[in-house]
Amino acid sequence: MKTVLLKFHGVEDKDTQMSKDFVKDIQIIFGQSMDINNATKVEYFGDYLATNSPAKDWYEGLPSSGKQKWAEFLTAFKTQFPPLQVERELVRMEIVGNELGGMVPRGGVDIWTHIAFADCLMQLAKEAAIESTTECMWLVWDKFPATLKERVMGTHMSWMSLCAAIKVVDTAALKEVVERERRWEVAREQLESQHKEIVWQSALLEQQRNWVVADEDEQDDAGSTTMNAGQPAKPFKPRVQPLTTTPATAPMAGNLGRPRPPLMPVMEELRRATKELLALYPQQPATTGETEYRAQLGWWMEKHPGTKQATHTTGFLLSPWESPVCSGECFKCGETNHFRVQCTAPVERKLPPLEQWWRLHCNRVIGQEGHHGVWVCNW
């Protein structure tokens, strides 16, 4: 069966096969006719080149001396029309720094990665018939990791020379450099993580600084009704407000002097919503919950950006190192050994004003006065 061969153009988007495959098919055709000499092969070869194509123009431009020896002619053709797909694959070849000093399986044995890389480069360069040239070499060398560039210069005059230089690189030195770079990368990531943590902490401190109550002596109207365990309850007596002030405009801790919204009546819907928010932001253990608390706080700040007061719809977090909510705690510092009105804790020990308001709200909505005059949770 005779081989059917389409004419070769030397243009990638017109040819259906690579130049090296075209040459193989030509040789098969010529092999079927044993009486063809070298000069005749070259002559017939030109008949398989498309008219007015780059390949035909190159063929017609060859001197007669270049058409006498078949082997030399094929070498010239392969050099002029290398397989572009192979060249593109060659240019895409890359080895990254953390691969150096490792081993990969080849032919049933493990070899060093840089040696396997050099073998692949050499194989592709031979397939593209450019192993004796520098064609595309700089594009590949430019992607070498710095460790390899320091040991293999980009001034080699052929792919054969470059690949040979890669193979003789000191493996022990490569492993040492790669390990050192790995340790540097780990240290860099740790420093970057610490920097992000500092930035986050700074933002958190700034946010909490913005929450500091302007008047530390300002009390919530309901604050004085919260009693500690074992102490008698005092009847609630609202503070007398000036005639120009209404309960809806009275300042409230955590609001930085802004008008306080009117208190919602304690209905079952409000009680249920408050319980859901407490479940959404559960108080973390004092010893192991600080990380989770900070994560929850970051999430709360993202969900409520710019918020400077807690409400019955936002809720707030409970500090893991303070008393549980509805435990008769002081709303200023979270401890249970004194009333809020008696709190003398310094500013740095006080709870964020948003948490102060949230604790008071939970006591008002969920807590109830027990037999001993203590506010307790009823759920």
Residue pairs with C-beta under 8 A, 6 or more apart in sequence:
2 29
2 32
3 25
3 28
3 29
3 32
5 22
5 25
5 26
5 29
5 48
6 16
6 17
7 48
7 49
7 50
7 53
8 15
8 19
8 22
8 48
8 49
8 50
8 53
8 55
8 81
9 15
9 49
9 50
9 53
9 54
9 55
10 19
10 49
10 53
10 54
10 55
10 58
10 80
10 81
11 53
11 54
12 84
14 50
14 53
15 22
17 25
18 83
18 84
18 85
18 86
19 77
19 78
19 81
19 82
19 83
20 78
20 83
20 86
20 127
20 129
21 83
22 48
23 74
23 77
23 78
26 45
26 48
30 36
30 41
30 44
36 44
38 68
38 69
38 70
39 67
39 68
41 70
42 67
42 68
42 70
42 73
43 67
45 59
45 73
45 77
46 56
46 59
46 60
49 55
49 56
49 59
50 56
55 81
58 80
58 81
62 73
62 76
66 72
66 73
66 76
67 73
75 129
78 129
79 129
79 130
79 133
82 128
82 129
82 130
82 135
83 127
83 128
83 129
86 124
86 127
86 128
87 128
87 130
87 135
87 136
89 124
90 121
90 124
90 125
90 128
90 136
90 140
91 136
91 139
91 140
93 117
93 120
93 121
93 124
93 140
94 140
94 143
95 113
95 114
95 117
95 144
95 145
95 148
96 145
97 145
97 146
97 147
97 148
97 178
97 181
98 178
98 181
98 182
99 113
100 113
100 114
100 145
100 147
100 148
100 174
100 175
100 177
100 178
101 112
101 113
101 171
101 174
101 175
101 178
101 179
102 112
102 113
103 110
103 111
103 112
103 113
104 110
104 111
104 113
104 116
106 116
106 119
112 171
114 148
114 166
114 167
114 169
114 171
114 174
115 166
115 167
117 166
118 163
118 164
118 166
118 167
119 163
121 140
121 159
121 162
121 163
121 166
122 131
122 159
122 160
122 163
125 131
125 159
125 160
125 163
128 135
128 136
130 136
130 159
131 158
131 159
131 160
132 158
132 159
132 160
133 158
133 159
134 156
134 157
134 158
134 159
137 154
137 156
137 158
137 159
137 162
138 154
141 149
141 152
141 154
141 162
142 154
144 152
147 174
147 177
147 178
147 181
148 166
148 169
148 174
151 169
151 170
151 173
151 174
152 162
152 165
152 166
152 169
153 165
156 162
156 165
200 298
204 294
204 297
204 298
204 301
207 301
208 352
210 256
210 308
211 254
211 256
211 308
211 352
211 353
211 354
212 347
212 353
213 253
213 254
213 256
213 353
214 256
214 257
215 251
215 257
216 347
216 350
218 251
218 252
218 253
219 253
219 340
219 341
220 252
220 253
220 331
220 340
220 356
220 357
220 360
221 238
221 239
221 247
221 250
222 236
222 360
222 363
222 364
223 331
223 340
223 341
223 360
224 234
224 236
224 339
224 340
224 341
225 233
225 234
225 236
225 375
226 328
226 329
226 330
226 331
226 339
226 340
226 360
226 363
226 375
227 233
227 234
227 328
227 339
227 373
227 374
227 375
228 328
228 336
228 337
228 338
228 339
228 374
229 328
229 336
229 372
229 374
230 372
230 374
231 373
231 374
232 373
233 369
233 373
233 374
241 247
241 250
247 260
247 262
247 263
248 259
248 260
248 261
248 262
249 259
249 260
250 259
250 260
251 257
251 258
251 259
251 260
252 260
252 309
252 357
253 331
253 353
253 356
253 357
254 308
254 309
254 310
254 352
254 353
254 354
254 356
254 357
255 308
255 309
255 353
255 357
256 308
256 309
256 353
258 308
258 309
261 311
263 364
264 270
264 312
266 364
266 365
270 312
270 365
271 365
271 366
273 312
273 313
274 312
274 315
274 361
274 362
274 365
274 366
275 366
275 379
277 314
277 315
278 315
278 325
278 362
278 366
280 315
281 296
281 300
281 315
281 316
281 317
281 318
282 318
283 289
283 317
283 318
283 319
283 320
283 324
283 325
284 290
284 292
284 293
284 296
284 320
285 320
286 320
286 321
289 320
290 320
290 321
293 317
293 319
293 320
296 317
297 317
300 314
300 316
300 317
301 307
304 314
307 314
308 354
309 353
309 354
309 357
310 316
310 354
310 355
310 357
310 358
310 361
312 361
312 365
315 358
316 352
316 354
316 355
316 357
316 358
317 355
318 324
318 325
318 355
318 358
318 359
319 334
319 351
319 355
321 334
322 329
322 333
322 334
322 335
322 351
323 329
323 334
323 335
323 336
325 358
325 359
325 362
325 363
325 377
326 362
326 363
326 366
326 367
326 375
326 376
326 377
327 336
328 336
328 374
328 375
328 376
329 335
329 336
329 359
330 336
330 337
330 338
330 339
330 340
330 342
330 343
330 345
331 340
331 351
331 356
331 359
331 360
332 340
332 343
332 345
332 350
332 351
332 356
333 343
333 345
333 349
333 350
333 351
334 351
334 355
334 359
335 345
343 350
350 356
351 359
363 375
366 377
366 378
366 379
367 375
367 376
367 377
367 378
368 375
368 376
368 378
369 375
370 376
